[in-house]
Each structure stands twice: as structure tokens, then as C-alpha cells.
Amino acid sequence: MPPFISSSCLSFMICLWIYSCLYMHSISSQYLDDQKSLLLELKNNLKYNSEALDKLEGWNHSTNYCQWSGVECDNSNNGKVLGLDLSNKNIIGGIDNTSSLFRLQFLQSLNLGGENKIQDEIPSAIGKLSSLTYLNLSTAPYSDTNFRGQVPIEISNLVKLVVLDISFSFRTYMNRPNLADIVRNLTNIRELYLDRVNISAIGSQWCQTLASSLPHLQVLSMSECHLEGEIHNSLSRLHRLSVIRLGINSLVGPVPEFLTRLTNLTMLSLSSNDLTGIVPHKIFQVPTLRTLDISGNSNLEGTLPVFYINGSLEELTISGTKFSGVLPSSISNLKSLRTIFLVDCQFNGSLPSSIGSLNLLQRLVLTANQFSGSIPSSIGSLNLLEDLELNDNQFSGHIPSFSSLKKLKTLNLHNNSLVGSITGKNWEKLLNLESLSLSFNSLDGNISSSLFSLPSLEFLALENNKFSGQLNESANPVFSKLTEVYLSSNNLEGPIPKSIFHLRQLEWLDLSSNSFNGTLKLAEILLSLKNLTSLNLSFNRLLGAQVGVGNSQSEPFFQPLGRARTTSGDDTLK
């Protein structure tokens, strides 16, 4: 039986409970008001550039700050601000050591990245936000830098950080303090983005720093950081690494074989360094690897291995190396492959027909190699293909039909040994084609007028072939997007179709070195083609009329007018 409680004692306890509730409510209300006032003070001090569209107009006294854009509160009713996203606001000032931002003591996530241009040092007061797990101070790629100057040592106080992103702030640096000083206490970091931050360290330094300080690191992104020397084997201790981006540095030596033992590796980018030696076949066979980019290492050598069934590779980029040998038929085992870039290497031999089974392939770029033989007709079944560039090789035979490639935007077969006619290829089905280059081959027959009517085509290059016959008028030329047309050095004859001079977007037109004849009213042509900057009609059998210049049939034609440039064979005014 519970002990007896007097009525006076019970009344006292009830009063105490009511007082406590009222006190806590008062403290909570005061706290809520404090959070709101800090955010409003921050808003009022921010400065924007002229391009800013969102100046946080929704932040005002009349609304709940936990519902403001970019503000995240906890799920309880105490109103703690846990997250603040001010990315891409075109902020140019108002965030310094005195900012109320750094008094939001419960903040766990802060994003000031993207299209902001604060153009000042990272405030040292950032170290006061000791609860931060996510910090983004990055700059949008190809934009002016967000922050600049020395990265402050106070970032090392943020011991709970899981993600640190200062990428593309290309005027920031880690000198004194250096990388080791800044990350020494950040043992919880899993994702580190320092692209374009000037770190200036050799491999034995930065590799050992990361290996000893960041044992849980999964994403390492340090491209264009002025890194030098070899990739040190201490990096192998970071066995959780999934993404490695170290492009555009001055790394030397071989591609380390220990990278093949990183069982979680999904991306490896070592492009544009000074790596040498032979790349181990095992690099290509890491079962989890989705992206491999070793391009731009001009002294890197190797061959492609046998690819295993159901490999994970989605992007394969080896351009600008000394890789050689053939493209193996086992490439068809990479069912997830979307991009193949093998530009400016020493590959040779014929392309395997099995390449046509890569149903997800979007970009096939094999420019400037020594590939030979015919172009496999199976490529015509790659329905997702957008970019096909086989130029500057030794391909021969006829061009297969690509009429099923409805998404194709770029087709470049320039400078090969291709023969035959291009008529009957159903070009009119390539409604998304933007660029077509078949120049410097031995193609013959007529040029289909349907090419000039392709609704998306902007660039057409058919020069230095053996095309013959007349050009027919094309339909609806005024709706064409063509800006460049090159038909020089063929055997074309007859009058130039009037429809060509109704291509209103045309900037460059070269019909030189053919057998076109007839009379041209150049002034009317230039008046119609208002965007034209270069016109070459030389070495034809044309007569000028109503332009104040007369030519014989054997003389080349030249007449400068306005901002257009016309060219004659001897570059002299007739």
C-alpha cells in the first residue's frame, strides 16, 4: 500500500510540475525566437550579384522558419536548425567571422557551394560548428572561384565530418597548415573532394597522410591539386575506397597493381598525368569497376585484356596513350558499357562484329588509330548510340546503314578509305543528327538532297570525295539549322541549287573545286545569308552577275562584300 501523501504536499508537487512546464515552454519559445533571429540576421547581411533570382524572400517573421527554403530542422518541436542549404544563390558576400551563421550551434549540414562567389577566405569561425557532418564549400565547375586563400586550420576541429567538399575553389590552397594538419583529426571522413585546391605534395606525403588519418575514406577526389611523384602503396590501406579521382596532376611511375585489390572500387580516374609503364590487365578486370579513365598519359602502354562475362564497366577511356593491339571480341561481355573512348592511340585490326551486342552503348569514339577493314554493320543496331566517331583510321568498304540509330547526334567517318554511294541509306530517319562528316574518303555517286533537310543537322562535311552529278533542290531550307556546309573537291556539276542560298543559319559555305556552272547574283546571296562569314566558290565554272564584277568561265570567282568573305583560287580580286 503506497505511503500516505498529504494534500498540501500533493498541491506543492502539482505547482512544481506546472512551474516546470511553464519554464520549459518559456525556454523553448526563447530558443525558437533565437534560431529565427539568427537566420534573419544571416539573410539581412547576405550580398548577391546581379544574376541572383532567389534572395530568400520567403524568410520572414510571419512564417515558420523550419519551413523556409534551404532550412532543415529536427523532427521534434524544439526547432533546432540541423541543415542549411544556401548553394547556387549567387551570394558574393556577407559571410565572415562575425556572421550569425556560426552561432547556429546545432548545425549538422552546411552547403555554401555551387554558384556562389564569395571571393574571400574561408572564415575561421567555421570551426565553431562542431556538430557538422557535411560541409560543402565547393565552386561550380568552370565558374569563378567561391572561396580563396589558405584553408583554415579550424576545419580540423570539425571531428564529426563525414563529407568535406572544397572542390573547384581553384584559388584556395593548403600550405601552412598543409593537408596533414587539416585532416589529422577528421577520422570520420568518408568523402573528400579537394579538386583544384592547391595541395602541392608528393605521393609519399599525401598518400601516407590520407592512409593514416582517414581510415574510413570511400571517395577520394583530388584532381588538379598539383600532386607529384608516384602513387604510394600506403594508399592500399584504404580498403574501403570506392572512387579515386586523381586526374590533371603530375603523377609519375606505373599504374599501381595494388589498386586491383580494392574490392569496392567503382571509379578510377588517373587522366592527364605523366604515368608510364604497362598497365596491368587486372585493372580492367576489377569486377566492381564501372568507370576507368587513364587517358592523357602519353607514355602509358598496354593492350586490352579478355573481358570477363558480366563485367561492370560502363565507361572506358584510354585516349592519348600508347595502347595498341586489337579491340577484343570479348568487349561484348561488358553489357553495361555506355562509353568507349580510344582516341589517338595505336590500336589496329578490324572491329569485332560482337560490338553490336552492347545494347546500352551511347558513345563509340575510336578517332586517330589504325583500325582497318569494314565498319561492322552490327553497329547499326545500337539503338541508344548518340556519338559515333571512327574518323582518321584506315576503314575501307561501304558505309553500312545507320538508319535505326534514331538517337544519333554525331557521325564522323572523316579520313578513311571508304567507297561507294551514300544514297539509299535512309538518312531522313536520323532526325536527331547534328553533325555529319564523311570527308576525305573515296565516296561516289550523288549527294542526297535529304541531307539538307535533316531537322537537327548543323554541320555537313562531304569534301574531298568523288561525288558527282547535280545537287537537287532541298525541301524547306528556311527551317534548316545548317551553319557549316563543306562540299569542295568533288565532281559536282550543274547549277548550285537555290535552296542552298536559303539556309538562313549558314555561316560557312565551301563549294570550291567542283564543276558548278551558271550565273550567280552574289549581292542577293549575301543579302539572303545574313549570318554568312565565309563563302568559297573558287575553281568552278560560275559567272558573276549584278555584283559589278565579270568573270570568264575559266576564271575563279572572288568578291568580298559586307562581313562575308568569298575566296578565289588565287585570292585576288577580279
C-alpha positions in Angstrom: 0.0 0.0 0.0 1.6 3.4 -1.0 2.6 5.7 1.7 0.1 8.5 2.7 0.7 11.8 0.9 -0.8 14.9 2.5 -2.9 17.2 0.4 -0.5 20.1 1.0 2.4 18.0 -0.3 0.4 16.9 -3.3 -0.5 20.5 -4.1 3.1 21.6 -3.9 4.1 18.8 -6.3 1.4 19.9 -8.8 2.5 23.5 -8.6 6.1 22.5 -9.1 5.2 20.5 -12.2 3.2 23.4 -13.7 6.0 25.8 -13.0 8.5 23.4 -14.7 6.3 23.1 -17.8 5.8 26.9 -18.0 9.6 27.4 -17.6 10.5 24.8 -20.2 7.9 26.4 -22.6 9.4 29.8 -22.0 12.9 28.5 -22.6 11.7 26.7 -25.8 9.9 29.8 -27.1 13.0 31.9 -26.4 15.1 29.3 -28.2 12.8 29.2 -31.2 13.0 33.0 -31.4 16.8 32.9 -31.1 17.0 30.4 -34.1 14.7 32.6 -36.2 16.6 35.8 -35.4 19.9 34.2 -36.3 18.6 33.1 -39.6 17.0 36.5 -40.3 20.3 38.3 -39.3 22.1 36.0 -41.8 19.6 36.8 -44.5 19.9 40.6 -44.0 23.7 40.5 -44.2 24.0 38.4 -47.4 25.0 40.2 -50.6 24.2 38.9 -54.1 25.3 39.5 -57.6 23.1 40.8 -60.3 22.1 37.3 -61.5 20.6 36.3 -58.2 16.9 35.2 -58.5 16.4 33.7 -55.0 17.3 36.2 -52.3 15.5 34.2 -49.6 12.4 36.4 -49.8 10.4 33.6 -48.1 12.5 34.1 -44.9 10.3 36.4 -42.8 8.8 36.9 -39.3 5.4 35.7 -40.3 6.3 32.1 -41.3 7.7 29.1 -39.5 11.5 29.1 -40.2 11.6 25.3 -40.3 9.6 25.6 -43.5 11.9 28.1 -45.1 13.7 27.0 -48.3 17.1 25.6 -47.5 16.4 25.2 -43.8 16.1 21.8 -42.2 15.0 21.3 -38.5 15.0 18.2 -36.3 11.8 16.2 -36.1 11.0 17.3 -32.5 9.3 20.6 -31.6 12.4 22.3 -30.2 13.2 23.9 -33.6 16.9 23.1 -33.8 18.3 24.0 -37.2 20.3 21.0 -38.3 20.7 21.7 -42.0 21.2 24.9 -44.1 21.5 24.8 -47.9 22.5 28.1 -49.5 24.0 26.6 -52.6 23.6 28.3 -56.0 22.3 31.6 -54.6 24.8 33.8 -56.3 26.0 35.0 -53.0 29.0 37.4 -53.2 29.4 38.5 -49.6 28.0 38.7 -46.0 29.6 35.5 -44.7 32.6 36.3 -42.5 33.8 35.5 -39.0 31.1 37.8 -37.5 28.2 36.1 -39.3 25.3 34.8 -37.3 25.7 31.6 -39.4 28.4 30.4 -37.0 26.1 30.7 -34.0 23.8 28.0 -35.3 25.5 25.6 -32.9 23.4 22.5 -33.7 24.1 22.7 -37.4 25.0 19.3 -38.9 24.9 20.1 -42.6 26.0 23.3 -44.3 26.1 23.8 -48.1 27.5 27.1 -49.5 28.7 25.5 -52.8 27.8 25.8 -56.4 27.1 29.2 -58.0 28.3 31.4 -55.1 31.2 33.8 -55.5 32.1 34.9 -52.0 35.7 35.6 -53.2 37.2 35.6 -49.7 39.0 33.3 -47.4 37.0 30.5 -45.7 36.1 32.1 -42.3 38.0 30.6 -39.4 34.7 30.7 -37.4 33.7 27.6 -39.4 35.4 25.7 -36.6 32.7 26.7 -34.1 30.2 24.4 -35.9 31.4 21.3 -34.1 28.3 19.2 -34.9 28.9 19.4 -38.7 28.9 16.1 -40.5 28.5 17.6 -44.0 30.4 20.7 -45.3 30.2 21.9 -48.9 32.2 25.0 -49.8 32.8 24.0 -53.4 32.6 26.1 -56.6 30.6 25.2 -59.6 32.9 23.8 -62.4 34.0 26.4 -64.9 32.8 29.2 -62.6 34.8 31.9 -60.9 36.0 30.6 -57.5 33.8 30.7 -54.5 36.4 30.9 -51.7 40.1 31.7 -52.0 43.2 31.7 -49.9 44.6 29.4 -47.2 42.2 26.7 -46.0 42.0 27.5 -42.2 43.3 25.1 -39.6 39.9 25.5 -37.7 38.4 22.9 -40.1 40.4 20.3 -38.2 38.0 21.0 -35.3 35.1 19.5 -37.2 35.8 16.0 -36.0 32.4 14.7 -36.8 32.7 15.5 -40.5 31.8 12.7 -42.9 31.8 14.7 -46.1 34.2 17.6 -46.8 33.9 19.3 -50.2 36.0 22.3 -51.2 36.3 21.3 -54.8 36.9 23.6 -57.7 37.8 26.6 -55.5 40.9 26.9 -57.5 42.3 29.9 -55.6 42.4 28.0 -52.3 45.4 26.2 -51.1 46.8 24.0 -48.2 50.2 25.3 -47.4 50.6 26.3 -43.8 48.6 24.5 -42.5 49.1 21.7 -45.0 46.9 18.7 -45.9 48.2 16.7 -43.0 47.5 19.4 -40.4 43.9 19.9 -41.7 42.8 16.3 -41.9 44.7 14.9 -38.9 41.6 14.9 -36.6 39.0 14.2 -39.3 39.0 10.4 -38.8 35.3 10.1 -39.7 35.7 11.4 -43.2 34.2 9.1 -45.9 34.1 11.5 -48.8 36.8 14.0 -49.5 36.5 16.4 -52.5 39.5 18.8 -52.9 39.7 19.1 -56.7 41.6 22.2 -57.9 42.7 23.0 -54.3 46.5 23.6 -54.5 48.0 21.0 -52.2 51.5 20.7 -53.8 52.6 17.4 -52.3 54.5 14.3 -53.4 52.9 10.9 -53.4 54.7 9.6 -50.3 53.3 12.6 -48.3 49.7 12.9 -49.3 49.1 9.1 -49.6 50.5 8.4 -46.2 48.6 11.3 -44.7 45.3 10.0 -46.1 46.0 6.4 -45.1 46.9 7.3 -41.5 44.2 10.0 -40.9 41.2 8.9 -42.9 40.7 5.1 -42.3 37.1 5.1 -43.5 37.7 7.0 -46.7 35.5 5.9 -49.6 35.6 8.8 -52.1 38.9 10.4 -52.9 38.6 13.3 -55.4 41.8 15.3 -55.8 42.2 16.2 -59.4 44.3 19.2 -60.4 45.8 19.6 -56.9 49.4 19.9 -58.0 50.2 16.4 -56.8 53.6 14.9 -57.8 55.5 11.7 -57.6 54.4 8.1 -57.6 51.1 6.8 -56.1 52.5 5.4 -52.9 51.5 1.9 -51.8 50.3 3.3 -48.4 47.1 4.1 -50.2 46.3 0.4 -50.4 45.4 0.5 -46.6 42.3 2.5 -47.6 40.5 -0.7 -48.5 37.1 0.9 -48.4 38.0 3.2 -51.4 35.2 3.2 -54.0 36.0 6.3 -56.0 39.5 7.6 -56.9 39.9 10.8 -59.0 43.5 12.0 -59.4 43.4 13.4 -62.9 45.3 16.5 -64.1 48.2 16.2 -61.7 51.9 15.4 -62.3 51.9 11.9 -61.0 54.6 9.6 -62.4 55.5 6.0 -62.5 53.3 3.0 -63.2 49.6 2.4 -62.5 49.9 0.6 -59.2 48.8 -3.0 -59.2 47.6 -2.7 -55.6 44.6 -0.8 -57.0 43.3 -4.1 -58.4 42.9 -5.3 -54.8 40.5 -2.6 -53.8 37.4 -4.7 -53.7 34.9 -1.8 -53.6 36.5 0.2 -56.4 33.9 1.6 -58.8 35.7 4.6 -60.4 39.4 5.1 -61.2 40.4 8.3 -63.0 44.1 8.9 -63.4 43.8 11.0 -66.6 46.3 13.7 -67.7 49.3 12.8 -65.6 52.8 11.6 -66.6 52.2 7.9 -65.8 54.4 5.4 -67.6 54.9 1.6 -68.0 52.5 -1.1 -68.9 49.0 -1.1 -67.4 48.2 -4.4 -65.7 45.4 -6.3 -67.3 43.8 -6.8 -63.9 42.9 -3.2 -63.8 40.4 -3.7 -66.5 39.0 -6.8 -64.8 38.2 -5.4 -61.3 34.7 -6.8 -61.0 33.2 -3.7 -59.3 34.8 -1.1 -61.6 32.3 1.0 -63.6 34.5 3.9 -64.8 38.1 3.7 -65.9 39.9 6.8 -67.3 43.7 6.6 -67.9 43.6 9.0 -70.8 46.2 11.7 -71.4 49.2 9.7 -70.2 51.2 9.8 -73.4 53.8 7.2 -72.4 51.4 4.7 -70.8 51.4 1.4 -72.7 49.3 -1.7 -72.7 46.8 -3.8 -74.5 43.2 -4.7 -73.8 42.6 -8.0 -72.0 40.0 -10.6 -72.3 36.9 -9.1 -70.6 35.0 -11.4 -68.3 31.3 -12.1 -68.6 29.1 -9.5 -66.9 31.8 -7.1 -66.2 30.7 -3.8 -64.5 32.5 -1.3 -66.8 30.3 1.5 -68.0 32.9 4.0 -69.2 36.2 3.0 -70.8 38.6 5.9 -71.7 42.2 5.3 -72.8 42.7 8.2 -75.2 46.1 9.8 -75.7 48.2 6.8 -74.7 50.4 4.3 -76.4 47.9 1.5 -76.1 48.0 -0.9 -79.0 46.6 -4.2 -80.3 43.1 -5.1 -81.2 39.7 -4.4 -79.7 38.9 -7.9 -78.4 35.6 -9.6 -79.3 35.1 -10.2 -75.6 34.2 -6.5 -75.3 30.7 -7.7 -75.8 30.8 -9.2 -72.3 30.7 -5.7 -70.9 26.9 -5.5 -71.1 26.8 -2.3 -69.1 29.2 -0.3 -71.3 27.9 3.1 -72.3 31.1 4.9 -73.4 34.2 3.8 -75.3 36.9 6.5 -75.8 40.0 5.1 -77.5 41.2 8.3 -79.3 44.8 8.9 -80.5 46.3 5.5 -79.6 47.9 2.8 -81.6 45.0 0.3 -81.9 44.8 -1.7 -85.1 43.0 -4.5 -86.7 39.3 -4.8 -87.5 36.4 -4.1 -85.2 34.7 -7.2 -83.9 31.1 -7.6 -85.0 30.3 -8.5 -81.4 30.4 -4.8 -80.6 26.8 -4.7 -81.9 25.6 -6.5 -78.8 26.5 -3.6 -76.5 22.9 -2.5 -76.3 23.5 0.3 -73.8 26.3 1.9 -75.7 25.9 5.7 -76.2 29.3 6.9 -77.3 31.8 5.0 -79.5 34.8 7.2 -80.3 37.8 5.5 -81.9 39.4 8.5 -83.6 43.0 8.5 -84.8 44.1 4.9 -84.6 45.0 2.3 -87.2 41.7 0.3 -87.3 41.1 -1.2 -90.7 38.7 -3.4 -92.5 35.0 -2.7 -93.0 32.8 -1.0 -90.4 30.7 -3.7 -88.8 27.0 -3.5 -89.9 26.1 -4.6 -86.4 26.9 -1.1 -85.2 23.6 -0.1 -86.9 21.7 -2.0 -84.3 23.0 0.1 -81.3 19.7 1.9 -80.8 21.0 4.1 -77.9 24.1 5.3 -79.8 24.4 9.1 -79.8 28.0 9.6 -80.8 29.9 7.5 -83.5 33.3 8.8 -84.4 35.6 6.4 -86.4 37.5 9.2 -88.2 41.2 9.2 -89.0 41.6 5.4 -89.3 42.0 3.0 -92.2 38.5 1.7 -92.6 37.5 0.5 -96.1 34.5 -0.8 -97.9 31.0 0.7 -97.9 29.3 2.6 -95.2 26.6 0.5 -93.5 23.1 1.8 -92.9 22.7 3.7 -89.6 19.0 4.4 -90.2 18.0 2.6 -87.0 20.1 4.9 -84.8 17.3 7.3 -84.0 19.3 9.0 -81.2 22.4 9.5 -83.2 23.7 13.1 -83.0 27.3 12.9 -84.3 28.6 10.7 -87.1 32.2 11.2 -88.1 33.9 8.9 -90.6 36.3 11.5 -91.9 39.7 10.5 -93.4 39.3 6.8 -94.1 39.3 4.8 -97.3 35.5 4.3 -97.6 34.0 3.8 -101.0 30.6 3.5 -102.6 27.4 5.6 -102.7 25.7 7.1 -99.7 22.3 7.2 -101.4 19.7 4.7 -100.2 20.9 4.9 -96.6 17.7 6.4 -95.3 19.4 9.5 -93.9 16.0 11.1 -93.5 15.3 8.8 -90.4 18.2 10.4 -88.5 16.1 13.2 -87.1 18.5 14.0 -84.2 21.7 14.1 -86.3 23.6 17.3 -85.6 26.9 16.7 -87.3 27.8 14.5 -90.3 31.4 14.3 -91.6 32.3 11.9 -94.4 35.1 14.0 -95.9 38.4 12.7 -97.2 37.2 9.3 -98.4 36.5 7.9 -101.9 32.8 8.0 -101.8 31.0 8.5 -105.1 27.5 8.8 -106.6 25.0 11.6 -105.9 24.6 13.6 -102.8 21.0 13.1 -101.5 19.1 16.3 -101.0 17.5 14.8 -97.9 20.7 15.6 -96.0 20.0 19.3 -96.3 16.5 18.7 -94.9 17.5 16.9 -91.7 15.8 18.9 -89.0 18.7 18.9 -86.4 21.7 18.9 -88.8 24.1 21.8 -88.2 27.4 20.6 -89.7 27.8 18.8 -93.0 31.2 17.9 -94.4 31.5 15.8 -97.6 34.6 17.4 -99.2 37.4 15.6 -100.9 35.4 12.6 -102.2 34.3 11.6 -105.7 30.7 12.7 -105.5 29.3 13.6 -108.9 26.1 14.8 -110.6 23.9 17.7 -109.8 22.6 18.7 -106.4 18.9 18.7 -106.3 16.8 21.4 -104.5 16.0 20.5 -100.9 12.7 20.9 -99.1 12.0 23.7 -96.6 15.6 25.1 -96.5 14.5 28.1 -94.4 13.8 25.8 -91.5 17.3 24.2 -91.7 19.8 24.5 -88.8 22.8 24.1 -91.0 25.6 26.5 -90.1 28.5 24.9 -92.0 28.5 23.1 -95.4 31.7 21.7 -97.0 31.3 20.1 -100.4 34.6 21.1 -102.0 36.9 18.9 -104.1 34.3 16.7 -105.7 32.9 16.3 -109.2 29.7 18.1 -108.7 28.2 19.9 -111.7 25.3 21.9 -112.9 23.8 24.9 -111.2 24.1 25.5 -107.5 20.6 24.8 -106.0 18.8 27.9 -105.0 17.8 26.2 -101.8 21.4 26.3 -100.5 21.2 30.1 -100.5 18.1 29.9 -98.4 19.8 28.2 -95.5 19.4 31.1 -93.2 21.6 29.9 -90.4 24.6 29.3 -92.7 27.9 30.7 -91.6 30.4 28.8 -93.7 29.9 27.5 -97.2 32.6 25.9 -99.3 31.7 24.6 -102.8 35.1 25.1 -104.3 36.9 22.8 -106.7 33.9 21.3 -108.4 32.3 21.9 -111.8 29.3 24.0 -110.8 28.2 26.4 -113.6 25.6 29.1 -114.1 25.2 32.7 -113.1 25.1 33.9 -109.5 23.8 37.1 -108.2 26.2 37.4 -105.3 24.7 40.5 -103.8 21.3 38.7 -103.4 23.1 35.7 -102.0 24.8 37.7 -99.3 21.6 39.6 -98.5 19.8 36.3 -98.0 22.6 34.6 -96.0 22.9 37.3 -93.3 25.0 35.1 -91.0 27.5 34.1 -93.6 31.1 34.7 -92.7 33.0 32.6 -95.2 32.0 31.7 -98.8 34.3 29.8 -101.2 33.1 29.2 -104.7 36.5 29.2 -106.4 37.6 26.8 -109.1 34.1 26.3 -110.6 32.6 27.5 -113.9 30.5 30.2 -112.4 29.6 33.7 -113.8 29.0 36.7 -111.6 26.1 38.9 -112.4 24.8 42.2 -110.8 27.8 42.4 -108.5 29.9 44.7 -110.6 32.4 42.0 -111.5 32.5 39.8 -114.6 34.4 36.5 -114.9 35.1 34.2 -117.7 34.2 30.6 -117.3 37.7 29.6 -116.7 38.5 32.2 -114.1 37.9 31.7 -110.4 35.4 33.9 -108.6 36.1 36.3 -105.8 34.0 39.1 -104.4 34.2 40.5 -100.8 31.1 42.1 -99.5 30.0 43.1 -96.0 31.3 40.8 -93.4 31.3 37.8 -95.7 34.5 36.5 -97.1 34.5 34.9 -100.6 37.5 33.2 -101.9 39.0 32.7 -105.4 41.7 30.3 -106.4 44.4 32.8 -106.4 43.0 35.1 -103.6 42.9 38.1 -105.9 40.1 40.4 -106.7 38.9 40.1 -110.3 
